[in-house]
Amino acid sequence: MPKKRKKNRTASRQRSTVQTAPGRQAVSQPAGWEVPDWDELPDEDDDPRIALANRYPTPADGAKAVRAGESVEWTGDIEGARMRHRVVLADNGEAVVEQAVFLDGALEQMVLCAAHQAGERGRNQLETGVLSALDALHTAIRPILETDIRTVRPGYTAPVLESFYESPEKNGPGTPVFGWRTFHGVGPDTTWADTFDAATWNSSTMMSGHTGDSDGVPELQPSQLTRLLGDHGVPVVRCGSCGYPITDRHPRWRGVWVSPGSDGGPLCEAPTRQRADPQYGWLTDADFGHPHHPAPTSG
């Protein structure tokens, strides 16, 4: 599958949103700020630690706002998958900070197509299968993320993330949204920096494929992902020519194999053999695009 082009810095700024109540005094940086372990600091407009602290100096302040009925949430991306950072109340009433990363890249495309293939009748099995597959995938990539961070923080241990889904995606035909998350406790001395785990953050770029972080990870390659999802009952079908995930059950393209990975809709990005120019006109049959078609090994 072709790699996505790397996002630019201005694009990530445009996609970052903070849902908080206005009127709090802004601060230049959150209390307890430490230089993160990744190479490049995000812009202030992108960094959720700064964005949240500009409204609520500490997570405890955010927890008070949530108990008062406000929403304290940052959603955005920094050259990787969509992330969410928000204060929520646990079942026992205690405030915690959720750090979540949503699917991206080939994995997101495969799950989206599989959701269409499964349909409403297979929705429960799909949700169960994807969550199980995500648990297995996290088990495989967690040691890699942990090792990378240990080069600058010896003794660091990456948390075991919880696979979750939220359904439906409000801007789609009822398709579930999947991801991983972890929760951070909130105490009187907790800072926003304390509520960010580096491995969880770095998993967003590893999954997206924008920066090449997944190139050396076998489990994140399309063929491996297809096999992993299939082992857990997730009906992934890939095109036999271009390799993109495809579905023939999209509501706008019933019976036509289409992919979310191409701007061409039903057109496949398979390479075209060198064609001869028309003798008199401008077009020949070679100017028609290629349709997607399932690979022989696809279900």
Secondary structure, 3 states (H helix, E strand, C coil): CCCCCCCCHHHHHHHCEEECCCCCCCCCCCCCCCCCCCCCCCCCCCCHHHHHHCCCCCHHHHHHHHHCCCCCEEEECCCCCCEEEEEEECCCCCEEEEEEEECCHHHHHHHHHHHHHHCCCCHHHHHHHHHHHHHHHHHHHHHHHHHHHHCCCCCCCCCCCEEEEECCCCCCCCCCEEEEEEEEECCCCCCHHHHCCHHHHHHHHHHHCCCCCCCCCHHHCHHHHHHHHHHCCCCCCEECCCCCECECCCCCCCCCCECCCCCCCCEECCCCCCCCCCCCCCCCHHHCCEECCECCCCC
